[in-house]
Amino acid sequence: MDALGNELSRLLVDTYRAAGKIEQIMLEDLSDGKLSLSEMRAIECVGGGRLKGRTVTQISQELDITLPSVTSMVKRLEQKGYATRQRVAADGRQVIVKLTDAGMHAYIGYLYAQRKMINAVRVSVQDEDVAVLLRSLKALNGFFSQKMEELK
């Protein structure tokens, strides 16, 4: 690999690791170590449904994980007091997941922490570099999205 390829590889790996560590620390602070990152992703997904909640199928599709995995995760969140499950009266096979007060608190806290991190990044990037950064991240995101589709 050439020097540019090596530098790009190192930057991608370092950025991915640092973002993951920051997210894990934020999550530990928010939940006193009670929530895993995958559980927080589920809370984020359910919270995005606001008061209506989300079905297990919607969570599965949005997070791209299997229905049995979502069912297990939702059971854990329910046991920890972050979510509730309700069967839909019209279709007993369908389950709606909603956040409890503790779940909503975790969701809002997580959104707030994300917003603080994004604002810190925005402050650290010079105005003239913002457009280049956005274009580059869109291209990178497009590349990885395309590769994911090809691998499916």
Contact map, one row per residue, 1 for C-alpha under 8 A:
11101100000000000000000000000000000000000000000000000000000000000000000000000000000000000000000000000000000000000000000000000000000000000000000000000000
11111100000000000000000000000000000000000000000000000000000000000000000000000000000000000000000000000000000000000000000000000000000000000000000000000000
11111110000000000000000000000000000000000000000000000000000000000000000000000000000000000000000000000000000000000000000000000000000000000000000000000000
01111111000000000000000000000000000000000000000000000000000000000000000000000000000000000000000000000000000000000000000000000000000000000000000000000000
11111111100000000000000000000000000000000000000000000000000000000000000000000000000000000000000000000000000000000000000000000000000000000000000000000000
11111111110000000000000000000000000000000000000000000000000000000000000000000000000000000000000000000000000000000000000000000000000000000000000000000000
00111111111000000000000000000000000000000000000000000000000000000000000000000000000000000000000000000000000000000000000000000000000000000000000000000000
00011111111100000000000000000000000000000000000000000000000000000000000000000000000000000000000000000000000000000000000000000000000000000000000000000000
00001111111110000000000000000000000000000000000000000000000000000000000000000000000000000000000000000000000000000000000000000000000000000000000000000000
00000111111111000000000000000000000000000000000000000000000000000000000000000000000000000000000000000000000000000000000000000000000000000000000000000000
00000011111111100000000000000000000000000000000000000000000000000000000000000000000000000000000000000000000000000000000000000000000000000000000000000000
00000001111111110000000000000000000000000000000000000000000000000000000000000000000000000000000000000000000000000000000000000000000000000000000000000000
00000000111111111000000000000000000000000000000000000000000000000000000000000000000000000000000000000000000000000000000000000000000000000000000000000000
00000000011111111100000000000000000000000000000000000000000000000000000000000000000000000000000000000000000000000000000000000000000000000000000000000000
00000000001111111110000000000000000000000000000000000000000000000000000000000000000000000000000000000000000000000000000000000000000000000000000000000000
00000000000111111111000000000000000000000000000000000000000000000000000000000000000000000000000000000000000000000000000000000000000000000000000000000000
00000000000011111111100000000000000000000000000000000000000000000000000000000000000000000000000000000000000000000000000000000000000000000000000000000000
00000000000001111111110000000000000000000000000000000000000000000000000000000000000000000000000000000000000000000000000000000000000000000000000000000000
00000000000000111111111000000000000000000000000000000000000000000000000000000000000000000000000000000000000000000000000000000000000000000000000000000000
00000000000000011111111100000000000000000000000000000000000000000000000000000000000000000000000000000000000000000000000000000000000000000000000000000000
00000000000000001111111110000000000000000000000000000000000000000000000000000000000000000000000000000000000000000000000000000000000000000000000000000000
00000000000000000111111111000000000000000000000000000000000000000000000000000000000000000000000000000000000000000000000000000000000000000000000000000000
00000000000000000011111111100000000000000000000000000000000000000000000000000000000000000000000000000000000000000000000000000000000000000000000000000000
00000000000000000001111111110000000010000000000000000000000000000000000000000000000000000000000000000000000000000000000000000000000000000000000000000000
00000000000000000000111111111000000000000000000000000000000000000000000000000000000000000000000000000000000000000000000000000000000000000000000000000000
00000000000000000000011111111100000000000000000000000000000000000000000000000000000000000000000000000000000001001000000000000000000000000000000000000000
00000000000000000000001111111111101110010000000000000000000000000000000000000000000000000000000000000000000001000000000000000000000000000000000000000000
00000000000000000000000111111111111000000000000000000000000000000000000000000000000000000000000000000000000000000000000000000000000000000000000000000000
00000000000000000000000011111111100000000000000000000000000000000000000000000000000000000000000000000000000000000000000000000000000000000000000000000000
00000000000000000000000001111111100000000000000000000000000000000000000000000000000000000000000000000000010011000000000000000000000000000000000000000000
00000000000000000000000000111111111000000000000000000000000000000000000000000000000000000000000000000000010000000000000000000000000000000000000000000000
00000000000000000000000000111111111000000000000000000000000000000000000000000000000000000000000000000000000000000000000000000000000000000000000000000000
00000000000000000000000000111111111100000000000000000000000000000000000000000000000000000000000000000000000000000000000000000000000000000000000000000000
00000000000000000000000000010011111100000000000000000000000000000000000000000001000000000000000000000000000000000000000000000000000000000000000000000000
00000000000000000000000000110011111110110000000000000000000000000000000000000000000000000000000000000000000000000000000000000000000000000000000000000000
00000000000000000000000000100000111111110000000000000000000000000000000000000000000000000000000000000000000000000000000000000000000000000000000000000000
00000000000000000000000100100000001111111000000000000000000000000000000000000000000000000000000000000000000000000000000000000000000000000000000000000000
00000000000000000000000000000000000111111100000000000000000000000000000000000000000000000000000000000000000000000000000000000000000000000000000000000000
00000000000000000000000000000000001111111110000000000000000000000000000010001000000000000000000000000000000000000000000000000000000000000000000000000000
00000000000000000000000000100000001111111111000000000000000000000000000000000000000000000000000000000000001000000000000000000000000000000000000000000000
00000000000000000000000000000000000011111111100000000000000000100000000000000000000000000000000000000000000000000000000000000000000000000000000000000000
00000000000000000000000000000000000001111111110000000000001000100000000011000000000000000000000000000000000000000000000000000000000000000000000000000000
00000000000000000000000000000000000000111111111000000000000000000000000000000000011000000000000000100010011000000000000000000000000000000000000000000000
00000000000000000000000000000000000000011111111100000000000000000000000000000000000000000000000000000000001000000000000000000000000000000000000000000000
00000000000000000000000000000000000000001111111110000100001001100000000000000000000000000000000000000000000000000000000000000000000000000000000000000000
00000000000000000000000000000000000000000111111111001100001000000000000000000000000000000000000011100000000000000000000000000000000000000000000000000000
00000000000000000000000000000000000000000011111111101000000000000000000000000000000000000000000001100001001000000000000000000000000000000000000000000000
00000000000000000000000000000000000000000001111111001000000000000000000000000000000000000000000000000000000000000000000000000000000000000000000000000000
00000000000000000000000000000000000000000000111111111100000000000000000000000000000000000000000000000000000000000000000000000000000000000000000000000000
00000000000000000000000000000000000000000000011111111000000000000000000000000000000000000000000000000000000000000000000000000000000000000000000000000000
00000000000000000000000000000000000000000000001011111000000000000000000000000000000000000000000001000000000000000000000000000000000000000000000000000000
00000000000000000000000000000000000000000000000011111100000000000000000000000000000000000000000001000000000000000000000000000000000000000000000000000000
00000000000000000000000000000000000000000000011111111110000000000000000000000000000000000000000111100000000000000000000000000000000000000000000000000000
00000000000000000000000000000000000000000000110010011111011000000000000000000000000000000000000111000000000000000000000000000000000000000000000000000000
00000000000000000000000000000000000000000000000000001111111000000000000000000000000000000000011110000000000000000000000000000000000000000000000000000000
00000000000000000000000000000000000000000000000000000111111100000010011000000000000000000000011110000000000000000000000000000000000000000000000000000000
00000000000000000000000000000000000000000000000000000011111110000010000000000000000000000000000000000000000000000000000000000000000000000000000000000000
00000000000000000000000000000000000000000000000000000111111111000000000000000000000000000000000000000000000000000000000000000000000000000000000000000000
00000000000000000000000000000000000000000100110000000111111111110000010000000000000000000000000000000000000000000000000000000000000000000000000000000000
00000000000000000000000000000000000000000000000000000001111111111110010000000000000000000000000000000000000000000000000000000000000000000000000000000000
00000000000000000000000000000000000000000000000000000000111111111000000000000000000000000000000000000000000000000000000000000000000000000000000000000000
00000000000000000000000000000000000000000000100000000000011111110000000000000000000000000000000000000000000000000000000000000000000000000000000000000000
00000000000000000000000000000000000000001100100000000000001111111000000000000000000000000000000000000000000000000000000000000000000000000000000000000000
00000000000000000000000000000000000000000000000000000000001111111100000000000000000000000000000000000000000000000000000000000000000000000000000000000000
00000000000000000000000000000000000000000000000000000000000110111110110000000000000000000000000000000000000000000000000000000000000000000000000000000000
00000000000000000000000000000000000000000000000000000000000100011111110000000000000000000000000000000000000000000000000000000000000000000000000000000000
00000000000000000000000000000000000000000000000000000001100100001111111000000000000000000000000000000000000000000000000000000000000000000000000000000000
00000000000000000000000000000000000000000000000000000000000000000111111100000000000000000000000000000000000000000000000000000000000000000000000000000000
00000000000000000000000000000000000000000000000000000000000000001111111110000000000000000000000000000000000000000000000000000000000000000000000000000000
00000000000000000000000000000000000000000000000000000001001100001111111111000000000000000000000000000000000000000000000000000000000000000000000000000000
00000000000000000000000000000000000000000000000000000001000000000011111111100000000000000000000000000000000000000000000000000000000000000000000000000000
00000000000000000000000000000000000000000000000000000000000000000001111111110000000000000000000000000000000000000000000000000000000000000000000000000000
00000000000000000000000000000000000000100100000000000000000000000000111111111000000000000000000000000000000000000000000000000000000000000000000000000000
00000000000000000000000000000000000000000100000000000000000000000000011111111100001010000000000010000000000000000000000000000000000000000000000000000000
00000000000000000000000000000000000000000000000000000000000000000000001111111110000000000000000000000000000000000000000000000000000000000000000000000000
00000000000000000000000000000000000000000000000000000000000000000000000111111111000000000000000000000000000000000000000000000000000000000000000000000000
00000000000000000000000000000000000000100000000000000000000000000000000011111111111100000000000000000000000000000000000000000000000000000000000000000000
00000000000000000000000000000000000000000000000000000000000000000000000001111111111110000000000000000000000000000000000000000000000000000000000000000000
00000000000000000000000000000000000000000000000000000000000000000000000000111111110000000000000000000000000000000000000000000000000000000000000000000000
00000000000000000000000000000000010000000000000000000000000000000000000000011111111000000000000000000000000000000000000000000000000000000000000000000000
00000000000000000000000000000000000000000000000000000000000000000000000000001111111100000000000000010110000000000000000000000000000000000000000000000000
00000000000000000000000000000000000000000010000000000000000000000000000000001111111100000000000000111111000000000000000000000000000000000000000000000000
00000000000000000000000000000000000000000010000000000000000000000000000001001101111110000000000011110010000000000000000000000000000000000000000000000000
00000000000000000000000000000000000000000000000000000000000000000000000000001100111111000000000011110000000000000000000000000000000000000000000000000000
00000000000000000000000000000000000000000000000000000000000000000000000001000100001111100000001111000000000000000000000000000000000000000000000000000000
00000000000000000000000000000000000000000000000000000000000000000000000000000000000111110000001110000000000000000000000000000000000000000000000000000000
00000000000000000000000000000000000000000000000000000000000000000000000000000000000011111011111100000000000000000000000000000000000000000000000000000000
00000000000000000000000000000000000000000000000000000000000000000000000000000000000001111111111100000000000000000000000000000000000000000000000000000000
00000000000000000000000000000000000000000000000000000000000000000000000000000000000000111111000000000000000000000000000000000000000000000000000000000000
00000000000000000000000000000000000000000000000000000000000000000000000000000000000000011111000000000000000000000000000000000000000000000000000000000000
00000000000000000000000000000000000000000000000000000000000000000000000000000000000000111111110000000000000000000000000000000000000000000000000000000000
00000000000000000000000000000000000000000000000000000000000000000000000000000000000000111111111000000000000000000000000000000000000000000000000000000000
00000000000000000000000000000000000000000000000000000000000000000000000000000000000000110011111000000000000000000000000000000000000000000000000000000000
00000000000000000000000000000000000000000000000000000011000000000000000000000000000000110011111100000000000000000000000000000000000000000000000000000000
00000000000000000000000000000000000000000000000000000011000000000000000000000000000011110001111110000000000000000000000000000000000000000000000000000000
00000000000000000000000000000000000000000000000000001111000000000000000000000000000011110000011111000000000000000000000000000000000000000000000000000000
00000000000000000000000000000000000000000000010000001111000000000000000001000000001111000000001111100000000000000000000000000000000000000000000000000000
00000000000000000000000000000000000000000000011000111100000000000000000000000000001110000000000111110000000000000000000000000000000000000000000000000000
00000000000000000000000000000000000000000010011000001000000000000000000000000000011100000000000011111111000000000000000000000000000000000000000000000000
00000000000000000000000000000000000000000000000000000000000000000000000000000000111100000000000001111111000000000000000000000000000000000000000000000000
00000000000000000000000000000000000000000000000000000000000000000000000000000000010000000000000000111111100000000000000000000000000000000000000000000000
00000000000000000000000000000000000000000000000000000000000000000000000000000000110000000000000000111111110000000000000000000000000000000000000000000000
00000000000000000000000000000000000000000010000000000000000000000000000000000000111000000000000000111111111000000000000000000000000000000000000000000000
00000000000000000000000000000000000000000000001000000000000000000000000000000000010000000000000000111111111100000000000000000000000000000000000000000000
00000000000000000000000000000000000000000000000000000000000000000000000000000000000000000000000000001111111110000000000000000000000000000000000000000000
00000000000000000000000000000110000000000010000000000000000000000000000000000000000000000000000000000111111111000000000000000000000000000000000000000000
00000000000000000000000000000000000000010011001000000000000000000000000000000000000000000000000000000011111111100000000000000000000000000000000000000000
00000000000000000000000000000000000000000000000000000000000000000000000000000000000000000000000000000001111111110000000000000000000000000000000000000000
00000000000000000000000000000100000000000000000000000000000000000000000000000000000000000000000000000000111111111000000000000000000000000000000000000000
00000000000000000000000001100100000000000000000000000000000000000000000000000000000000000000000000000000011111111100000000000000000000000000000000000000
00000000000000000000000000000000000000000000000000000000000000000000000000000000000000000000000000000000001111111110000000000000000000000000000000000000
00000000000000000000000000000000000000000000000000000000000000000000000000000000000000000000000000000000000111111111000000000000000000000000000000000000
00000000000000000000000001000000000000000000000000000000000000000000000000000000000000000000000000000000000011111111100000000000000000000000000000000000
00000000000000000000000000000000000000000000000000000000000000000000000000000000000000000000000000000000000001111111110000000000000000000000000000000000
00000000000000000000000000000000000000000000000000000000000000000000000000000000000000000000000000000000000000111111111000000000000000000000000000000000
00000000000000000000000000000000000000000000000000000000000000000000000000000000000000000000000000000000000000011111111100000000000000000000000000000000
00000000000000000000000000000000000000000000000000000000000000000000000000000000000000000000000000000000000000001111111110000000000000000000000000000000
00000000000000000000000000000000000000000000000000000000000000000000000000000000000000000000000000000000000000000111111111000000000000000000000000000000
00000000000000000000000000000000000000000000000000000000000000000000000000000000000000000000000000000000000000000011111111100000000000000000000000000000
00000000000000000000000000000000000000000000000000000000000000000000000000000000000000000000000000000000000000000001111111110000000000000000000000000000
00000000000000000000000000000000000000000000000000000000000000000000000000000000000000000000000000000000000000000000111111111000000000000000000000000000
00000000000000000000000000000000000000000000000000000000000000000000000000000000000000000000000000000000000000000000011111111100000000000000000000000000
00000000000000000000000000000000000000000000000000000000000000000000000000000000000000000000000000000000000000000000001111111100000000000000000000000000
00000000000000000000000000000000000000000000000000000000000000000000000000000000000000000000000000000000000000000000000111111100000000000000000000000000
00000000000000000000000000000000000000000000000000000000000000000000000000000000000000000000000000000000000000000000000011111110110000000000000000000000
00000000000000000000000000000000000000000000000000000000000000000000000000000000000000000000000000000000000000000000000001111111110000000000000000000000
00000000000000000000000000000000000000000000000000000000000000000000000000000000000000000000000000000000000000000000000000001111110000000000000000000000
00000000000000000000000000000000000000000000000000000000000000000000000000000000000000000000000000000000000000000000000000000111111100000000000000000000
00000000000000000000000000000000000000000000000000000000000000000000000000000000000000000000000000000000000000000000000000001111111110000000000000000000
00000000000000000000000000000000000000000000000000000000000000000000000000000000000000000000000000000000000000000000000000001111111111000000000000000000
00000000000000000000000000000000000000000000000000000000000000000000000000000000000000000000000000000000000000000000000000000001111111100000000000000000
00000000000000000000000000000000000000000000000000000000000000000000000000000000000000000000000000000000000000000000000000000001111111110000000000000000
00000000000000000000000000000000000000000000000000000000000000000000000000000000000000000000000000000000000000000000000000000000111111111000000000000000
00000000000000000000000000000000000000000000000000000000000000000000000000000000000000000000000000000000000000000000000000000000011111111100000000000000
00000000000000000000000000000000000000000000000000000000000000000000000000000000000000000000000000000000000000000000000000000000001111111110000000000000
00000000000000000000000000000000000000000000000000000000000000000000000000000000000000000000000000000000000000000000000000000000000111111111000000000000
00000000000000000000000000000000000000000000000000000000000000000000000000000000000000000000000000000000000000000000000000000000000011111111100000000000
00000000000000000000000000000000000000000000000000000000000000000000000000000000000000000000000000000000000000000000000000000000000001111111110000000000
00000000000000000000000000000000000000000000000000000000000000000000000000000000000000000000000000000000000000000000000000000000000000111111111000000000
00000000000000000000000000000000000000000000000000000000000000000000000000000000000000000000000000000000000000000000000000000000000000011111111100000000
00000000000000000000000000000000000000000000000000000000000000000000000000000000000000000000000000000000000000000000000000000000000000001111111110000000
00000000000000000000000000000000000000000000000000000000000000000000000000000000000000000000000000000000000000000000000000000000000000000111111111000000
00000000000000000000000000000000000000000000000000000000000000000000000000000000000000000000000000000000000000000000000000000000000000000011111111100000
00000000000000000000000000000000000000000000000000000000000000000000000000000000000000000000000000000000000000000000000000000000000000000001111111110000
00000000000000000000000000000000000000000000000000000000000000000000000000000000000000000000000000000000000000000000000000000000000000000000111111111000
00000000000000000000000000000000000000000000000000000000000000000000000000000000000000000000000000000000000000000000000000000000000000000000011111111100
00000000000000000000000000000000000000000000000000000000000000000000000000000000000000000000000000000000000000000000000000000000000000000000001111111110
00000000000000000000000000000000000000000000000000000000000000000000000000000000000000000000000000000000000000000000000000000000000000000000000111111111
00000000000000000000000000000000000000000000000000000000000000000000000000000000000000000000000000000000000000000000000000000000000000000000000011111111
00000000000000000000000000000000000000000000000000000000000000000000000000000000000000000000000000000000000000000000000000000000000000000000000001111111
00000000000000000000000000000000000000000000000000000000000000000000000000000000000000000000000000000000000000000000000000000000000000000000000000111111
00000000000000000000000000000000000000000000000000000000000000000000000000000000000000000000000000000000000000000000000000000000000000000000000000011111
